[in-house]
Amino acid sequence: MTATTSGARPSPASRRPASRRPAPPPASGTVTLPAVPRGAPGAARAAVARLIMNRVAARAPIQLVTPGGLRSGSGGAAAPAILIRDESAFYRRLGSGTAGLAEAYIAGAWDSDDLPGLFGVLAEHIAELVPAPLQAMRRWYIPLQPPAEDASIDGARRNIERHYDLSDDLFALFLDPTMTYSSALFAPGDLPACDGAAARSPAGDGLTRAQHRKIDALLDRAGVGPRTSVLEIGSGWGELAIRAARRGARVTTLTISPSQWQTARRRAAAAGVADRVDVQLRDYREATGRYDAVLSVEMIEAVGEKYWPAYFSAIDQRLAPGGRAGLQAITLPHDRMLASRGGHTWIHQYIFPGGQIPSVPAISASLRRHTSLRVTAHYPMGEHYARTLAEWRRRFAAAAGDVSALGFGESFRRMWNLYLAYCEGGFAAGYLDVHQLVLERGGW
């Protein structure tokens, strides 16, 4: 967030408190939650939270179920339910702040028979549940991103390591064998092959086919083929670079995760393309050279709005004349992006520190202001992300014993189940989307 000039009236966002809650340690197998609020203030906030939750249940097709089995809400028997296990802890945590619902779930104060469905319903009915004037005031009560999560070169490395360097073995338990951690692109018949032992088989993994289809679509749209020079911003665990190299391209791929850097190099060597894949431990702002194609898959979400100009300028500067850039980006509707900008949500606090999900108009506007690039084509695929997340969540649940054996406790497993279900519900409801974008000079 830019500082106000001397004598200028501060924006509403500048008057919000920065989040002061400690984030969980990156390598911890447990999640450190704030204590349940006690005393009269906690009781007062809990009473307000109870009124709000009852209003939500009356307006959205969900059910509230008390520990004694009493049901309320406008949803029928088949509606997703919030199954309250500990009423006092549930409402006291719910009243403690914007992360309260998530923290109450992580602590075991509530469950649901359909977490993705619950969050999908809440997303679909957000306009009814939170009137427009209150949505506009969101910036007044959502905590600001703390300065420690600013995505400067040093800050971005810390942010990325907190998520991606948890454990390669952890990610391998729920990702497909390509270790691709972004939306797949499905065709009929993909997911049935993932049942049972086939879920672990590279030859029979339908999710792998869907991930390769996604990668191939982006490579095709960026014109990647034999003798193409490619820069990838955000290596992941290396699958896109390997697939591009198998087409005959020469790939330079950048990551700031030491764990992913090591794994991507090892995977490129095992695939026999190490001579055509240069994996560099380097920030996108430190990139050099010119390339026929620049690719970046679900990287912009971690960049942070403050650094979008630097990110898009780096793509522009690295792209050779006549080249194309291909991006895959998670997006919000523009009005929701504006309302959420600069905020520090439970996802930032516990899962992905820093960053901001953009909108397609915000991407286009930043390109116009700071580069010679324009969006010449975009392909929405949000329903495919809902299916991807559902499959990841299924695999994560099936691997609960293995997750535990890696040292990740119940609170961590609940947190990640919540994260995957929360995102799945958002994509299924259309609250979130994901696009493949083609950028070229000139353009529309």
Solvent accessible surface area in square Angstrom, and as a share of the most:
residue,aa,sasa,rsa
1,M,126,0.56
2,T,117,0.68
3,A,97,0.75
4,T,68,0.39
5,T,104,0.60
6,S,121,0.78
7,G,86,0.83
8,A,46,0.36
9,R,203,0.74
10,P,55,0.35
11,S,47,0.30
12,P,41,0.26
13,A,21,0.16
14,S,36,0.23
15,R,101,0.37
16,R,12,0.04
17,P,71,0.45
18,A,37,0.28
19,S,17,0.11
20,R,201,0.73
21,R,68,0.25
22,P,95,0.60
23,A,38,0.29
24,P,14,0.09
25,P,72,0.46
26,P,64,0.40
27,A,92,0.71
28,S,27,0.18
29,G,16,0.15
30,T,82,0.48
31,V,16,0.09
32,T,74,0.43
33,L,39,0.19
34,P,39,0.25
35,A,90,0.70
36,V,24,0.14
37,P,25,0.16
38,R,172,0.63
39,G,47,0.45
40,A,82,0.63
41,P,82,0.52
42,G,0,0.00
43,A,44,0.34
44,A,60,0.46
45,R,111,0.41
46,A,12,0.09
47,A,55,0.42
48,V,84,0.48
49,A,5,0.04
50,R,99,0.36
51,L,128,0.63
52,I,99,0.50
53,M,15,0.07
54,N,67,0.35
55,R,91,0.33
56,V,21,0.12
57,A,2,0.01
58,A,67,0.52
59,R,122,0.45
60,A,0,0.00
61,P,53,0.33
62,I,0,0.00
63,Q,18,0.08
64,L,6,0.03
65,V,13,0.07
66,T,36,0.21
67,P,76,0.48
68,G,79,0.76
69,G,45,0.43
70,L,128,0.64
71,R,135,0.49
72,S,56,0.36
73,G,38,0.36
74,S,66,0.42
75,G,7,0.07
76,G,47,0.45
77,A,105,0.81
78,A,106,0.82
79,A,15,0.12
80,P,17,0.11
81,A,1,0.00
82,I,1,0.01
83,L,34,0.17
84,I,3,0.02
85,R,134,0.49
86,D,67,0.35
87,E,57,0.26
88,S,61,0.39
89,A,16,0.13
90,F,0,0.00
91,Y,8,0.03
92,R,44,0.16
93,R,19,0.07
94,L,35,0.18
95,G,17,0.17
96,S,33,0.21
97,G,37,0.36
98,T,59,0.35
99,A,4,0.03
100,G,0,0.00
101,L,37,0.19
102,A,6,0.05
103,E,1,0.00
104,A,0,0.00
105,Y,10,0.04
106,I,3,0.01
107,A,52,0.41
108,G,28,0.27
109,A,3,0.02
110,W,0,0.00
111,D,32,0.17
112,S,22,0.14
113,D,98,0.51
114,D,59,0.30
115,L,10,0.05
116,P,15,0.09
117,G,22,0.22
118,L,0,0.00
119,F,19,0.08
120,G,8,0.08
121,V,21,0.12
122,L,37,0.18
123,A,15,0.11
124,E,108,0.48
125,H,37,0.16
126,I,45,0.23
127,A,73,0.56
128,E,88,0.40
129,L,16,0.08
130,V,46,0.27
131,P,47,0.30
132,A,74,0.57
133,P,94,0.59
134,L,89,0.44
135,Q,48,0.21
136,A,65,0.51
137,M,95,0.42
138,R,60,0.22
139,R,84,0.31
140,W,113,0.40
141,Y,116,0.44
142,I,8,0.04
143,P,31,0.20
144,L,29,0.14
145,Q,57,0.25
146,P,20,0.13
147,P,115,0.72
148,A,70,0.54
149,E,10,0.05
150,D,35,0.18
151,A,6,0.05
152,S,40,0.26
153,I,57,0.29
154,D,91,0.47
155,G,0,0.00
156,A,11,0.09
157,R,66,0.24
158,R,131,0.48
159,N,11,0.05
160,I,22,0.11
161,E,63,0.28
162,R,52,0.19
163,H,3,0.01
164,Y,38,0.14
165,D,43,0.22
166,L,27,0.13
167,S,26,0.17
168,D,34,0.17
169,D,88,0.45
170,L,0,0.00
171,F,0,0.00
172,A,47,0.36
173,L,25,0.13
174,F,0,0.00
175,L,6,0.03
176,D,2,0.01
177,P,51,0.32
178,T,8,0.05
179,M,20,0.09
180,T,14,0.08
181,Y,32,0.12
182,S,5,0.04
183,S,0,0.00
184,A,0,0.00
185,L,33,0.17
186,F,13,0.05
187,A,29,0.23
188,P,139,0.88
189,G,49,0.47
190,D,3,0.02
191,L,39,0.19
192,P,91,0.57
193,A,31,0.24
194,C,1,0.01
195,D,94,0.48
196,G,60,0.58
197,A,90,0.69
198,A,31,0.24
199,A,10,0.08
200,R,139,0.51
201,S,38,0.24
202,P,95,0.60
203,A,100,0.77
204,G,22,0.21
205,D,1,0.01
206,G,0,0.00
207,L,0,0.00
208,T,12,0.07
209,R,96,0.35
210,A,0,0.00
211,Q,0,0.00
212,H,37,0.17
213,R,79,0.29
214,K,1,0.01
215,I,3,0.01
216,D,36,0.19
217,A,17,0.13
218,L,0,0.00
219,L,0,0.00
220,D,86,0.45
221,R,62,0.22
222,A,5,0.04
223,G,46,0.45
224,V,7,0.04
225,G,14,0.14
226,P,89,0.56
227,R,208,0.76
228,T,15,0.09
229,S,35,0.23
230,V,0,0.00
231,L,1,0.00
232,E,4,0.02
233,I,2,0.01
234,G,23,0.22
235,S,6,0.04
236,G,28,0.27
237,W,4,0.01
238,G,3,0.02
239,E,14,0.06
240,L,10,0.05
241,A,0,0.00
242,I,6,0.03
243,R,58,0.21
244,A,0,0.00
245,A,0,0.00
246,R,137,0.50
247,R,68,0.25
248,G,28,0.27
249,A,0,0.00
250,R,145,0.53
251,V,4,0.02
252,T,20,0.12
253,T,0,0.00
254,L,3,0.02
255,T,7,0.04
256,I,19,0.10
257,S,0,0.00
258,P,49,0.31
259,S,29,0.19
260,Q,8,0.04
261,W,64,0.22
262,Q,103,0.46
263,T,11,0.06
264,A,2,0.01
265,R,121,0.44
266,R,147,0.53
267,R,51,0.19
268,A,3,0.02
269,A,60,0.47
270,A,92,0.72
271,A,28,0.22
272,G,56,0.54
273,V,4,0.02
274,A,55,0.43
275,D,97,0.50
276,R,69,0.25
277,V,14,0.08
278,D,69,0.36
279,V,14,0.08
280,Q,43,0.19
281,L,81,0.41
282,R,79,0.29
283,D,2,0.01
284,Y,10,0.04
285,R,63,0.23
286,E,66,0.30
287,A,10,0.08
288,T,86,0.50
289,G,39,0.38
290,R,131,0.48
291,Y,29,0.11
292,D,62,0.32
293,A,0,0.00
294,V,0,0.00
295,L,0,0.00
296,S,1,0.01
297,V,27,0.15
298,E,27,0.12
299,M,35,0.16
300,I,3,0.01
301,E,26,0.12
302,A,36,0.28
303,V,4,0.02
304,G,10,0.10
305,E,50,0.23
306,K,114,0.48
307,Y,33,0.13
308,W,9,0.03
309,P,42,0.26
310,A,38,0.30
311,Y,2,0.01
312,F,0,0.00
313,S,25,0.16
314,A,8,0.06
315,I,0,0.00
316,D,21,0.11
317,Q,103,0.46
318,R,44,0.16
319,L,0,0.00
320,A,18,0.14
321,P,114,0.72
322,G,82,0.79
323,G,10,0.10
324,R,92,0.34
325,A,0,0.00
326,G,0,0.00
327,L,2,0.01
328,Q,1,0.01
329,A,0,0.00
330,I,27,0.14
331,T,3,0.02
332,L,19,0.09
333,P,50,0.31
334,H,71,0.32
335,D,99,0.51
336,R,69,0.25
337,M,2,0.01
338,L,60,0.30
339,A,25,0.19
340,S,23,0.15
341,R,96,0.35
342,G,38,0.36
343,G,5,0.05
344,H,7,0.03
345,T,32,0.19
346,W,18,0.06
347,I,31,0.16
348,H,29,0.13
349,Q,7,0.03
350,Y,10,0.04
351,I,6,0.03
352,F,61,0.25
353,P,9,0.05
354,G,5,0.04
355,G,9,0.09
356,Q,18,0.08
357,I,50,0.25
358,P,0,0.00
359,S,0,0.00
360,V,29,0.17
361,P,70,0.44
362,A,10,0.08
363,I,0,0.00
364,S,26,0.17
365,A,15,0.12
366,S,7,0.04
367,L,1,0.00
368,R,137,0.50
369,R,179,0.65
370,H,83,0.37
371,T,17,0.10
372,S,53,0.34
373,L,0,0.00
374,R,62,0.23
375,V,17,0.10
376,T,19,0.11
377,A,21,0.16
378,H,81,0.36
379,Y,83,0.31
380,P,82,0.51
381,M,6,0.02
382,G,7,0.07
383,E,107,0.48
384,H,29,0.13
385,Y,12,0.05
386,A,12,0.09
387,R,90,0.33
388,T,0,0.00
389,L,5,0.03
390,A,35,0.27
391,E,11,0.05
392,W,3,0.01
393,R,61,0.22
394,R,95,0.35
395,R,16,0.06
396,F,8,0.03
397,A,66,0.51
398,A,82,0.64
399,A,3,0.02
400,A,42,0.33
401,G,56,0.54
402,D,72,0.37
403,V,0,0.00
404,S,53,0.34
405,A,89,0.69
406,L,71,0.35
407,G,49,0.47
408,F,12,0.05
409,G,21,0.20
410,E,112,0.50
411,S,28,0.18
412,F,6,0.03
413,R,59,0.22
414,R,40,0.15
415,M,6,0.02
416,W,3,0.01
417,N,36,0.18
418,L,2,0.01
419,Y,10,0.04
420,L,0,0.00
421,A,0,0.00
422,Y,84,0.32
423,C,22,0.13
424,E,21,0.09
425,G,0,0.00
426,G,6,0.06
427,F,9,0.04
428,A,71,0.55
429,A,27,0.21
430,G,49,0.47
431,Y,56,0.21
432,L,20,0.10
433,D,39,0.20
434,V,0,0.00
435,H,16,0.07
436,Q,0,0.00
437,L,0,0.00
438,V,9,0.05
439,L,0,0.00
440,E,51,0.23
441,R,83,0.30
442,G,53,0.51
443,G,43,0.41
444,W,213,0.75
